[in-house]
């Protein structure tokens, strides 16, 4: 006898992929974050903003992976 797994609506899970657009949109227009201040640890804002989004993107990808799977 096989177990029946409750079906989940794939349409509801698909909305989580929109979360992955946030890093793309946040770095799409460099004019927004093209400045020297505020500096963090000697790094201008332009560089640490992008580096922060690399880390945030990894965390968001993990989150979406577990929520959609």
N, CA, C, O and CB atoms as a CASP TS submission, in Angstrom:
PFRMAT TS
TARGET T0000
AUTHOR 0000-0000-0000
METHOD Language model
MODEL 1
PARENT N/A
ATOM      1  N   UNK     1       0.850  -1.175   0.000  1.00  0.00           N
ATOM      2  CA  UNK     1       0.000   0.000   0.000  1.00  0.00           C
ATOM      3  C   UNK     1       0.898   1.241   0.000  1.00  0.00           C
ATOM      4  O   UNK     1       1.844   1.323   0.784  1.00  0.00           O
ATOM      5  CB  UNK     1      -0.969  -0.004   1.230  1.00  0.00           C
ATOM      6  N   UNK     2       0.607   2.197  -0.870  1.00  0.00           N
ATOM      7  CA  UNK     2       1.441   3.397  -0.956  1.00  0.00           C
ATOM      8  C   UNK     2       0.838   4.531  -0.134  1.00  0.00           C
ATOM      9  O   UNK     2      -0.376   4.626   0.047  1.00  0.00           O
ATOM     10  CB  UNK     2       1.609   3.835  -2.423  1.00  0.00           C
ATOM     11  N   UNK     3       1.713   5.366   0.342  1.00  0.00           N
ATOM     12  CA  UNK     3       1.265   6.527   1.116  1.00  0.00           C
ATOM     13  C   UNK     3       0.781   7.600   0.158  1.00  0.00           C
ATOM     14  O   UNK     3       1.360   7.816  -0.907  1.00  0.00           O
ATOM     15  CB  UNK     3       2.404   7.075   2.026  1.00  0.00           C
ATOM     16  N   UNK     4      -0.277   8.259   0.552  1.00  0.00           N
ATOM     17  CA  UNK     4      -0.759   9.381  -0.233  1.00  0.00           C
ATOM     18  C   UNK     4      -0.214  10.665   0.358  1.00  0.00           C
ATOM     19  O   UNK     4      -0.398  10.960   1.539  1.00  0.00           O
ATOM     20  CB  UNK     4      -2.300   9.408  -0.281  1.00  0.00           C
ATOM     21  N   UNK     5       0.454  11.412  -0.483  1.00  0.00           N
ATOM     22  CA  UNK     5       1.007  12.682  -0.062  1.00  0.00           C
ATOM     23  C   UNK     5      -0.006  13.763  -0.412  1.00  0.00           C
ATOM     24  O   UNK     5      -0.479  13.816  -1.547  1.00  0.00           O
ATOM     25  CB  UNK     5       2.392  12.955  -0.732  1.00  0.00           C
ATOM     26  N   UNK     6      -0.345  14.621   0.538  1.00  0.00           N
ATOM     27  CA  UNK     6      -1.304  15.675   0.218  1.00  0.00           C
ATOM     28  C   UNK     6      -0.754  16.579  -0.881  1.00  0.00           C
ATOM     29  O   UNK     6       0.394  17.021  -0.837  1.00  0.00           O
ATOM     30  CB  UNK     6      -1.640  16.501   1.474  1.00  0.00           C
ATOM     31  N   UNK     7      -1.603  16.837  -1.857  1.00  0.00           N
ATOM     32  CA  UNK     7      -1.149  17.683  -2.964  1.00  0.00           C
ATOM     33  C   UNK     7      -1.103  19.139  -2.520  1.00  0.00           C
ATOM     34  O   UNK     7      -1.980  19.626  -1.807  1.00  0.00           O
ATOM     35  CB  UNK     7      -2.073  17.524  -4.196  1.00  0.00           C
ATOM     36  N   UNK     8      -0.068  19.800  -2.959  1.00  0.00           N
ATOM     37  CA  UNK     8       0.049  21.225  -2.680  1.00  0.00           C
ATOM     38  C   UNK     8      -0.138  21.962  -3.990  1.00  0.00           C
ATOM     39  O   UNK     8       0.211  21.454  -5.055  1.00  0.00           O
ATOM     40  CB  UNK     8       1.424  21.576  -2.019  1.00  0.00           C
ATOM     41  N   UNK     9      -0.672  23.123  -3.910  1.00  0.00           N
ATOM     42  CA  UNK     9      -0.928  23.920  -5.099  1.00  0.00           C
ATOM     43  C   UNK     9       0.386  24.478  -5.626  1.00  0.00           C
ATOM     44  O   UNK     9       1.010  25.305  -4.962  1.00  0.00           O
ATOM     45  CB  UNK     9      -1.924  25.061  -4.796  1.00  0.00           C
ATOM     46  N   UNK    10       0.822  24.042  -6.812  1.00  0.00           N
ATOM     47  CA  UNK    10       2.096  24.542  -7.322  1.00  0.00           C
ATOM     48  C   UNK    10       2.062  26.037  -7.633  1.00  0.00           C
ATOM     49  O   UNK    10       3.111  26.681  -7.667  1.00  0.00           O
ATOM     50  CB  UNK    10       2.483  23.777  -8.563  1.00  0.00           C
ATOM     51  N   UNK    11       0.892  26.588  -7.858  1.00  0.00           N
ATOM     52  CA  UNK    11       0.778  28.021  -8.111  1.00  0.00           C
ATOM     53  C   UNK    11       1.162  28.850  -6.902  1.00  0.00           C
ATOM     54  O   UNK    11       1.757  29.918  -7.043  1.00  0.00           O
ATOM     55  CB  UNK    11      -0.626  28.363  -8.534  1.00  0.00           C
ATOM     56  N   UNK    12       0.833  28.376  -5.733  1.00  0.00           N
ATOM     57  CA  UNK    12       1.187  29.099  -4.503  1.00  0.00           C
ATOM     58  C   UNK    12       2.684  29.048  -4.258  1.00  0.00           C
ATOM     59  O   UNK    12       3.275  30.016  -3.781  1.00  0.00           O
ATOM     60  CB  UNK    12       0.440  28.515  -3.296  1.00  0.00           C
ATOM     61  N   UNK    13       3.288  27.930  -4.581  1.00  0.00           N
ATOM     62  CA  UNK    13       4.733  27.808  -4.372  1.00  0.00           C
ATOM     63  C   UNK    13       5.505  28.639  -5.377  1.00  0.00           C
ATOM     64  O   UNK    13       6.613  29.085  -5.080  1.00  0.00           O
ATOM     65  CB  UNK    13       5.166  26.347  -4.465  1.00  0.00           C
ATOM     66  N   UNK    14       4.955  28.857  -6.546  1.00  0.00           N
ATOM     67  CA  UNK    14       5.649  29.606  -7.588  1.00  0.00           C
ATOM     68  C   UNK    14       5.880  31.057  -7.198  1.00  0.00           C
ATOM     69  O   UNK    14       6.827  31.678  -7.682  1.00  0.00           O
ATOM     70  CB  UNK    14       4.868  29.544  -8.877  1.00  0.00           C
ATOM     71  N   UNK    15       5.045  31.607  -6.342  1.00  0.00           N
ATOM     72  CA  UNK    15       5.194  33.006  -5.923  1.00  0.00           C
ATOM     73  C   UNK    15       6.486  33.247  -5.160  1.00  0.00           C
ATOM     74  O   UNK    15       6.996  34.367  -5.150  1.00  0.00           O
ATOM     75  CB  UNK    15       4.018  33.421  -5.065  1.00  0.00           C
ATOM     76  N   UNK    16       7.017  32.222  -4.525  1.00  0.00           N
ATOM     77  CA  UNK    16       8.267  32.390  -3.772  1.00  0.00           C
ATOM     78  C   UNK    16       9.432  32.729  -4.679  1.00  0.00           C
ATOM     79  O   UNK    16      10.408  33.324  -4.223  1.00  0.00           O
ATOM     80  CB  UNK    16       8.585  31.131  -2.986  1.00  0.00           C
ATOM     81  N   UNK    17       9.358  32.366  -5.952  1.00  0.00           N
ATOM     82  CA  UNK    17      10.439  32.687  -6.880  1.00  0.00           C
ATOM     83  C   UNK    17      10.565  34.192  -7.099  1.00  0.00           C
ATOM     84  O   UNK    17      11.625  34.670  -7.504  1.00  0.00           O
ATOM     85  CB  UNK    17      10.211  31.987  -8.214  1.00  0.00           C
ATOM     86  N   UNK    18       9.513  34.930  -6.840  1.00  0.00           N
ATOM     87  CA  UNK    18       9.587  36.382  -6.978  1.00  0.00           C
ATOM     88  C   UNK    18      10.539  37.004  -5.953  1.00  0.00           C
ATOM     89  O   UNK    18      11.061  38.098  -6.171  1.00  0.00           O
ATOM     90  CB  UNK    18       8.196  36.992  -6.832  1.00  0.00           C
ATOM     91  N   UNK    19      10.760  36.317  -4.853  1.00  0.00           N
ATOM     92  CA  UNK    19      11.698  36.804  -3.839  1.00  0.00           C
ATOM     93  C   UNK    19      13.102  36.916  -4.439  1.00  0.00           C
ATOM     94  O   UNK    19      13.893  37.768  -4.034  1.00  0.00           O
ATOM     95  CB  UNK    19      11.708  35.862  -2.600  1.00  0.00           C
ATOM     96  N   UNK    20      13.401  36.051  -5.405  1.00  0.00           N
ATOM     97  CA  UNK    20      14.722  36.059  -6.024  1.00  0.00           C
ATOM     98  C   UNK    20      14.928  37.266  -6.938  1.00  0.00           C
ATOM     99  O   UNK    20      16.046  37.508  -7.392  1.00  0.00           O
ATOM    100  CB  UNK    20      14.930  34.781  -6.809  1.00  0.00           C
ATOM    101  N   UNK    21      13.888  38.011  -7.209  1.00  0.00           N
ATOM    102  CA  UNK    21      14.030  39.236  -7.998  1.00  0.00           C
ATOM    103  C   UNK    21      14.594  40.392  -7.167  1.00  0.00           C
ATOM    104  O   UNK    21      15.139  41.343  -7.728  1.00  0.00           O
ATOM    105  CB  UNK    21      12.681  39.635  -8.587  1.00  0.00           C
ATOM    106  N   UNK    22      14.472  40.324  -5.869  1.00  0.00           N
ATOM    107  CA  UNK    22      14.928  41.415  -5.002  1.00  0.00           C
ATOM    108  C   UNK    22      16.410  41.749  -5.200  1.00  0.00           C
ATOM    109  O   UNK    22      16.738  42.924  -5.365  1.00  0.00           O
ATOM    110  CB  UNK    22      14.681  41.053  -3.548  1.00  0.00           C
ATOM    111  N   UNK    23      17.321  40.764  -5.192  1.00  0.00           N
ATOM    112  CA  UNK    23      18.731  41.112  -5.399  1.00  0.00           C
ATOM    113  C   UNK    23      18.990  41.712  -6.782  1.00  0.00           C
ATOM    114  O   UNK    23      19.804  42.621  -6.938  1.00  0.00           O
ATOM    115  CB  UNK    23      19.600  39.879  -5.209  1.00  0.00           C
ATOM    116  N   UNK    24      18.287  41.189  -7.766  1.00  0.00           N
ATOM    117  CA  UNK    24      18.453  41.708  -9.124  1.00  0.00           C
ATOM    118  C   UNK    24      18.020  43.165  -9.202  1.00  0.00           C
ATOM    119  O   UNK    24      18.735  44.004  -9.750  1.00  0.00           O
ATOM    120  CB  UNK    24      17.653  40.865 -10.126  1.00  0.00           C
ATOM    121  N   UNK    25      16.855  43.461  -8.657  1.00  0.00           N
ATOM    122  CA  UNK    25      16.344  44.826  -8.707  1.00  0.00           C
ATOM    123  C   UNK    25      17.163  45.780  -7.837  1.00  0.00           C
ATOM    124  O   UNK    25      17.317  46.955  -8.171  1.00  0.00           O
ATOM    125  CB  UNK    25      14.892  44.850  -8.269  1.00  0.00           C
ATOM    126  N   UNK    26      17.683  45.274  -6.733  1.00  0.00           N
ATOM    127  CA  UNK    26      18.457  46.125  -5.818  1.00  0.00           C
ATOM    128  C   UNK    26      19.801  46.536  -6.399  1.00  0.00           C
ATOM    129  O   UNK    26      20.358  47.560  -6.004  1.00  0.00           O
ATOM    130  CB  UNK    26      18.678  45.409  -4.504  1.00  0.00           C
ATOM    131  N   UNK    27      20.323  45.756  -7.325  1.00  0.00           N
ATOM    132  CA  UNK    27      21.620  46.086  -7.921  1.00  0.00           C
ATOM    133  C   UNK    27      21.509  46.487  -9.389  1.00  0.00           C
ATOM    134  O   UNK    27      22.525  46.688 -10.054  1.00  0.00           O
ATOM    135  CB  UNK    27      22.560  44.909  -7.789  1.00  0.00           C
ATOM    136  N   UNK    28      20.305  46.602  -9.891  1.00  0.00           N
ATOM    137  CA  UNK    28      20.092  46.905 -11.305  1.00  0.00           C
ATOM    138  C   UNK    28      20.503  48.324 -11.682  1.00  0.00           C
ATOM    139  O   UNK    28      21.003  48.552 -12.784  1.00  0.00           O
ATOM    140  CB  UNK    28      18.646  46.697 -11.656  1.00  0.00           C
ATOM    141  N   UNK    29      20.299  49.265 -10.788  1.00  0.00           N
ATOM    142  CA  UNK    29      20.589  50.666 -11.072  1.00  0.00           C
ATOM    143  C   UNK    29      21.711  51.166 -10.163  1.00  0.00           C
ATOM    144  O   UNK    29      21.453  51.562  -9.026  1.00  0.00           O
ATOM    145  CB  UNK    29      19.321  51.532 -10.892  1.00  0.00           C
ATOM    146  N   UNK    30      22.945  51.150 -10.646  1.00  0.00           N
ATOM    147  CA  UNK    30      24.066  51.571  -9.804  1.00  0.00           C
ATOM    148  C   UNK    30      24.001  53.039  -9.396  1.00  0.00           C
ATOM    149  O   UNK    30      24.668  53.435  -8.441  1.00  0.00           O
ATOM    150  CB  UNK    30      25.360  51.314 -10.522  1.00  0.00           C
ATOM    151  N   UNK    31      23.228  53.843 -10.082  1.00  0.00           N
ATOM    152  CA  UNK    31      23.105  55.251  -9.717  1.00  0.00           C
ATOM    153  C   UNK    31      22.550  55.401  -8.301  1.00  0.00           C
ATOM    154  O   UNK    31      22.818  56.399  -7.633  1.00  0.00           O
ATOM    155  CB  UNK    31      22.205  55.986 -10.720  1.00  0.00           C
ATOM    156  N   UNK    32      21.794  54.434  -7.850  1.00  0.00           N
ATOM    157  CA  UNK    32      21.178  54.490  -6.519  1.00  0.00           C
ATOM    158  C   UNK    32      22.231  54.332  -5.420  1.00  0.00           C
ATOM    159  O   UNK    32      22.164  55.008  -4.394  1.00  0.00           O
ATOM    160  CB  UNK    32      20.101  53.396  -6.379  1.00  0.00           C
ATOM    161  N   UNK    33      23.189  53.450  -5.631  1.00  0.00           N
ATOM    162  CA  UNK    33      24.168  53.154  -4.574  1.00  0.00           C
ATOM    163  C   UNK    33      25.588  53.578  -4.942  1.00  0.00           C
ATOM    164  O   UNK    33      26.549  53.123  -4.321  1.00  0.00           O
ATOM    165  CB  UNK    33      24.153  51.673  -4.263  1.00  0.00           C
ATOM    166  N   UNK    34      25.726  54.426  -5.922  1.00  0.00           N
ATOM    167  CA  UNK    34      27.051  54.896  -6.351  1.00  0.00           C
ATOM    168  C   UNK    34      27.493  56.080  -5.499  1.00  0.00           C
ATOM    169  O   UNK    34      27.377  57.235  -5.908  1.00  0.00           O
ATOM    170  CB  UNK    34      27.035  55.292  -7.848  1.00  0.00           C
ATOM    171  N   UNK    35      27.999  55.775  -4.312  1.00  0.00           N
ATOM    172  CA  UNK    35      28.499  56.824  -3.429  1.00  0.00           C
ATOM    173  C   UNK    35      29.625  56.259  -2.560  1.00  0.00           C
ATOM    174  O   UNK    35      29.790  55.047  -2.430  1.00  0.00           O
ATOM    175  CB  UNK    35      27.354  57.400  -2.545  1.00  0.00           C
ATOM    176  N   UNK    36      30.371  57.155  -1.988  1.00  0.00           N
ATOM    177  CA  UNK    36      31.491  56.745  -1.145  1.00  0.00           C
ATOM    178  C   UNK    36      31.076  56.530   0.311  1.00  0.00           C
ATOM    179  O   UNK    36      31.657  55.699   1.008  1.00  0.00           O
ATOM    180  CB  UNK    36      32.595  57.782  -1.215  1.00  0.00           C
ATOM    181  N   UNK    37      30.083  57.270   0.762  1.00  0.00           N
ATOM    182  CA  UNK    37      29.700  57.160   2.165  1.00  0.00           C
ATOM    183  C   UNK    37      28.302  56.570   2.255  1.00  0.00           C
ATOM    184  O   UNK    37      27.500  56.795   1.349  1.00  0.00           O
ATOM    185  CB  UNK    37      29.761  58.540   2.872  1.00  0.00           C
ATOM    186  N   UNK    38      27.987  55.859   3.259  1.00  0.00           N
ATOM    187  CA  UNK    38      28.780  55.576   4.453  1.00  0.00           C
ATOM    188  C   UNK    38      29.766  54.434   4.190  1.00  0.00           C
ATOM    189  O   UNK    38      29.431  53.434   3.554  1.00  0.00           O
ATOM    190  CB  UNK    38      27.860  55.226   5.639  1.00  0.00           C
ATOM    191  N   UNK    39      30.947  54.605   4.681  1.00  0.00           N
ATOM    192  CA  UNK    39      31.980  53.575   4.550  1.00  0.00           C
ATOM    193  C   UNK    39      31.910  52.634   5.752  1.00  0.00           C
ATOM    194  O   UNK    39      31.665  53.059   6.881  1.00  0.00           O
ATOM    195  CB  UNK    39      33.399  54.216   4.433  1.00  0.00           C
ATOM    196  N   UNK    40      32.127  51.369   5.487  1.00  0.00           N
ATOM    197  CA  UNK    40      32.129  50.355   6.546  1.00  0.00           C
ATOM    198  C   UNK    40      33.461  49.623   6.484  1.00  0.00           C
ATOM    199  O   UNK    40      33.772  48.967   5.490  1.00  0.00           O
ATOM    200  CB  UNK    40      30.921  49.353   6.394  1.00  0.00           C
ATOM    201  N   UNK    41      34.226  49.735   7.525  1.00  0.00           N
ATOM    202  CA  UNK    41      35.526  49.076   7.577  1.00  0.00           C
ATOM    203  C   UNK    41      36.469  49.559   6.489  1.00  0.00           C
ATOM    204  O   UNK    41      37.316  48.798   6.021  1.00  0.00           O
ATOM    205  CB  UNK    41      35.351  47.589   7.466  1.00  0.00           C
ATOM    206  N   UNK    42      36.335  50.795   6.088  1.00  0.00           N
ATOM    207  CA  UNK    42      37.190  51.339   5.054  1.00  0.00           C
ATOM    208  C   UNK    42      36.697  51.096   3.636  1.00  0.00           C
ATOM    209  O   UNK    42      37.264  51.626   2.681  1.00  0.00           O
ATOM    210  CB  UNK    42      38.537  50.775   5.198  1.00  0.00           C
ATOM    211  N   UNK    43      35.647  50.300   3.495  1.00  0.00           N
ATOM    212  CA  UNK    43      35.074  50.039   2.172  1.00  0.00           C
ATOM    213  C   UNK    43      34.003  51.076   1.858  1.00  0.00           C
ATOM    214  O   UNK    43      33.114  51.315   2.675  1.00  0.00           O
ATOM    215  CB  UNK    43      34.480  48.609   2.100  1.00  0.00           C
ATOM    216  N   UNK    44      34.081  51.693   0.685  1.00  0.00           N
ATOM    217  CA  UNK    44      33.023  52.630   0.297  1.00  0.00           C
ATOM    218  C   UNK    44      31.684  51.915   0.153  1.00  0.00           C
ATOM    219  O   UNK    44      31.625  50.703  -0.051  1.00  0.00           O
ATOM    220  CB  UNK    44      33.387  53.335  -1.018  1.00  0.00           C
ATOM    221  N   UNK    45      30.627  52.686   0.263  1.00  0.00           N
ATOM    222  CA  UNK    45      29.269  52.145   0.183  1.00  0.00           C
ATOM    223  C   UNK    45      29.052  51.324  -1.087  1.00  0.00           C
ATOM    224  O   UNK    45      28.410  50.275  -1.043  1.00  0.00           O
ATOM    225  CB  UNK    45      28.252  53.276   0.242  1.00  0.00           C
ATOM    226  N   UNK    46      29.577  51.788  -2.204  1.00  0.00           N
ATOM    227  CA  UNK    46      29.402  51.112  -3.488  1.00  0.00           C
ATOM    228  C   UNK    46      29.824  49.644  -3.411  1.00  0.00           C
ATOM    229  O   UNK    46      29.144  48.773  -3.953  1.00  0.00           O
ATOM    230  CB  UNK    46      30.203  51.830  -4.576  1.00  0.00           C
ATOM    231  N   UNK    47      30.934  49.374  -2.745  1.00  0.00           N
ATOM    232  CA  UNK    47      31.454  48.010  -2.679  1.00  0.00           C
ATOM    233  C   UNK    47      30.764  47.155  -1.620  1.00  0.00           C
ATOM    234  O   UNK    47      30.412  46.005  -1.884  1.00  0.00           O
ATOM    235  CB  UNK    47      32.931  48.044  -2.407  1.00  0.00           C
ATOM    236  N   UNK    48      30.570  47.708  -0.428  1.00  0.00           N
ATOM    237  CA  UNK    48      29.980  46.852   0.601  1.00  0.00           C
ATOM    238  C   UNK    48      28.502  46.608   0.356  1.00  0.00           C
ATOM    239  O   UNK    48      27.967  45.597   0.812  1.00  0.00           O
ATOM    240  CB  UNK    48      30.175  47.468   1.971  1.00  0.00           C
ATOM    241  N   UNK    49      27.830  47.501  -0.349  1.00  0.00           N
ATOM    242  CA  UNK    49      26.424  47.285  -0.712  1.00  0.00           C
ATOM    243  C   UNK    49      26.313  46.063  -1.623  1.00  0.00           C
ATOM    244  O   UNK    49      25.455  45.203  -1.427  1.00  0.00           O
ATOM    245  CB  UNK    49      25.828  48.546  -1.414  1.00  0.00           C
ATOM    246  N   UNK    50      27.190  46.001  -2.616  1.00  0.00           N
ATOM    247  CA  UNK    50      27.159  44.856  -3.525  1.00  0.00           C
ATOM    248  C   UNK    50      27.565  43.572  -2.821  1.00  0.00           C
ATOM    249  O   UNK    50      26.973  42.519  -3.062  1.00  0.00           O
ATOM    250  CB  UNK    50      28.073  45.103  -4.715  1.00  0.00           C
ATOM    251  N   UNK    51      28.558  43.646  -1.960  1.00  0.00           N
ATOM    252  CA  UNK    51      28.990  42.470  -1.212  1.00  0.00           C
ATOM    253  C   UNK    51      27.874  41.980  -0.284  1.00  0.00           C
ATOM    254  O   UNK    51      27.674  40.775  -0.135  1.00  0.00           O
ATOM    255  CB  UNK    51      30.261  42.787  -0.400  1.00  0.00           C
ATOM    256  N   UNK    52      27.167  42.894   0.323  1.00  0.00           N
ATOM    257  CA  UNK    52      26.044  42.506   1.190  1.00  0.00           C
ATOM    258  C   UNK    52      24.972  41.776   0.388  1.00  0.00           C
ATOM    259  O   UNK    52      24.375  40.819   0.881  1.00  0.00           O
ATOM    260  CB  UNK    52      25.435  43.747   1.879  1.00  0.00           C
ATOM    261  N   UNK    53      24.727  42.214  -0.830  1.00  0.00           N
ATOM    262  CA  UNK    53      23.721  41.550  -1.657  1.00  0.00           C
ATOM    263  C   UNK    53      24.166  40.161  -2.096  1.00  0.00           C
ATOM    264  O   UNK    53      23.319  39.299  -2.332  1.00  0.00           O
ATOM    265  CB  UNK    53      23.409  42.395  -2.876  1.00  0.00           C
ATOM    266  N   UNK    54      25.454  39.921  -2.212  1.00  0.00           N
ATOM    267  CA  UNK    54      25.931  38.569  -2.519  1.00  0.00           C
ATOM    268  C   UNK    54      25.545  37.621  -1.386  1.00  0.00           C
ATOM    269  O   UNK    54      25.069  36.511  -1.626  1.00  0.00           O
ATOM    270  CB  UNK    54      27.473  38.560  -2.740  1.00  0.00           C
ATOM    271  N   UNK    55      25.755  38.067  -0.161  1.00  0.00           N
ATOM    272  CA  UNK    55      25.416  37.248   1.004  1.00  0.00           C
ATOM    273  C   UNK    55      23.900  37.087   1.133  1.00  0.00           C
ATOM    274  O   UNK    55      23.410  35.982   1.368  1.00  0.00           O
ATOM    275  CB  UNK    55      25.996  37.874   2.288  1.00  0.00           C
ATOM    276  N   UNK    56      23.161  38.182   0.979  1.00  0.00           N
ATOM    277  CA  UNK    56      21.698  38.132   1.076  1.00  0.00           C
ATOM    278  C   UNK    56      21.109  37.239  -0.019  1.00  0.00           C
ATOM    279  O   UNK    56      20.151  36.506   0.225  1.00  0.00           O
ATOM    280  CB  UNK    56      21.102  39.553   0.979  1.00  0.00           C
ATOM    281  N   UNK    57      21.675  37.301  -1.214  1.00  0.00           N
ATOM    282  CA  UNK    57      21.187  36.466  -2.314  1.00  0.00           C
ATOM    283  C   UNK    57      21.364  34.988  -1.994  1.00  0.00           C
ATOM    284  O   UNK    57      20.476  34.183  -2.276  1.00  0.00           O
ATOM    285  CB  UNK    57      21.918  36.813  -3.617  1.00  0.00           C
ATOM    286  N   UNK    58      22.494  34.625  -1.411  1.00  0.00           N
ATOM    287  CA  UNK    58      22.695  33.232  -1.011  1.00  0.00           C
ATOM    288  C   UNK    58      21.669  32.779   0.006  1.00  0.00           C
ATOM    289  O   UNK    58      21.124  31.680  -0.095  1.00  0.00           O
ATOM    290  CB  UNK    58      24.086  33.043  -0.448  1.00  0.00           C
ATOM    291  N   UNK    59      21.405  33.634   0.993  1.00  0.00           N
ATOM    292  CA  UNK    59      20.417  33.290   2.021  1.00  0.00           C
ATOM    293  C   UNK    59      19.009  33.199   1.436  1.00  0.00           C
ATOM    294  O   UNK    59      18.240  32.310   1.804  1.00  0.00           O
ATOM    295  CB  UNK    59      20.446  34.323   3.151  1.00  0.00           C
ATOM    296  N   UNK    60      18.669  34.112   0.530  1.00  0.00           N
ATOM    297  CA  UNK    60      17.347  34.072  -0.104  1.00  0.00           C
ATOM    298  C   UNK    60      17.189  32.831  -0.980  1.00  0.00           C
ATOM    299  O   UNK    60      16.110  32.243  -1.041  1.00  0.00           O
ATOM    300  CB  UNK    60      17.119  35.337  -0.942  1.00  0.00           C
ATOM    301  N   UNK    61      18.247  32.442  -1.645  1.00  0.00           N
ATOM    302  CA  UNK    61      18.191  31.243  -2.485  1.00  0.00           C
ATOM    303  C   UNK    61      17.944  30.006  -1.639  1.00  0.00           C
ATOM    304  O   UNK    61      17.157  29.138  -2.018  1.00  0.00           O
ATOM    305  CB  UNK    61      19.489  31.082  -3.287  1.00  0.00           C
ATOM    306  N   UNK    62      18.611  29.920  -0.499  1.00  0.00           N
ATOM    307  CA  UNK    62      18.387  28.798   0.416  1.00  0.00           C
ATOM    308  C   UNK    62      16.948  28.806   0.920  1.00  0.00           C
ATOM    309  O   UNK    62      16.297  27.762   0.967  1.00  0.00           O
ATOM    310  CB  UNK    62      19.372  28.858   1.605  1.00  0.00           C
ATOM    311  N   UNK    63      16.454  29.977   1.294  1.00  0.00           N
ATOM    312  CA  UNK    63      15.079  30.096   1.790  1.00  0.00           C
ATOM    313  C   UNK    63      14.073  29.644   0.735  1.00  0.00           C
ATOM    314  O   UNK    63      13.179  28.854   1.038  1.00  0.00           O
ATOM    315  CB  UNK    63      14.783  31.544   2.210  1.00  0.00           C
ATOM    316  N   UNK    64      14.202  30.126  -0.480  1.00  0.00           N
ATOM    317  CA  UNK    64      13.268  29.758  -1.544  1.00  0.00           C
ATOM    318  C   UNK    64      13.378  28.265  -1.853  1.00  0.00           C
ATOM    319  O   UNK    64      12.367  27.608  -2.100  1.00  0.00           O
ATOM    320  CB  UNK    64      13.538  30.594  -2.817  1.00  0.00           C
ATOM    321  N   UNK    65      14.567  27.740  -1.842  1.00  0.00           N
ATOM    322  CA  UNK    65      14.758  26.310  -2.113  1.00  0.00           C
ATOM    323  C   UNK    65      13.967  25.467  -1.115  1.00  0.00           C
ATOM    324  O   UNK    65      13.259  24.540  -1.509  1.00  0.00           O
ATOM    325  CB  UNK    65      16.260  25.939  -2.053  1.00  0.00           C
ATOM    326  N   UNK    66      14.082  25.783   0.158  1.00  0.00           N
ATOM    327  CA  UNK    66      13.389  24.984   1.164  1.00  0.00           C
ATOM    328  C   UNK    66      11.880  25.220   1.177  1.00  0.00           C
ATOM    329  O   UNK    66      11.119  24.314   1.521  1.00  0.00           O
ATOM    330  CB  UNK    66      13.956  25.281   2.526  1.00  0.00           C
ATOM    331  N   UNK    67      11.446  26.394   0.817  1.00  0.00           N
ATOM    332  CA  UNK    67      10.008  26.667   0.813  1.00  0.00           C
ATOM    333  C   UNK    67       9.294  26.098  -0.411  1.00  0.00           C
ATOM    334  O   UNK    67       8.102  25.795  -0.351  1.00  0.00           O
ATOM    335  CB  UNK    67       9.774  28.153   0.882  1.00  0.00           C
ATOM    336  N   UNK    68      10.008  25.954  -1.506  1.00  0.00           N
ATOM    337  CA  UNK    68       9.380  25.463  -2.745  1.00  0.00           C
ATOM    338  C   UNK    68       9.500  23.952  -2.861  1.00  0.00           C
ATOM    339  O   UNK    68       8.670  23.308  -3.504  1.00  0.00           O
ATOM    340  CB  UNK    68      10.016  26.130  -3.972  1.00  0.00           C
ATOM    341  N   UNK    69      10.483  23.410  -2.270  1.00  0.00           N
ATOM    342  CA  UNK    69      10.750  21.976  -2.408  1.00  0.00           C
ATOM    343  C   UNK    69       9.678  21.120  -1.805  1.00  0.00           C
ATOM    344  O   UNK    69       9.771  19.893  -1.848  1.00  0.00           O
ATOM    345  CB  UNK    69      12.054  21.632  -1.784  1.00  0.00           C
TER
END
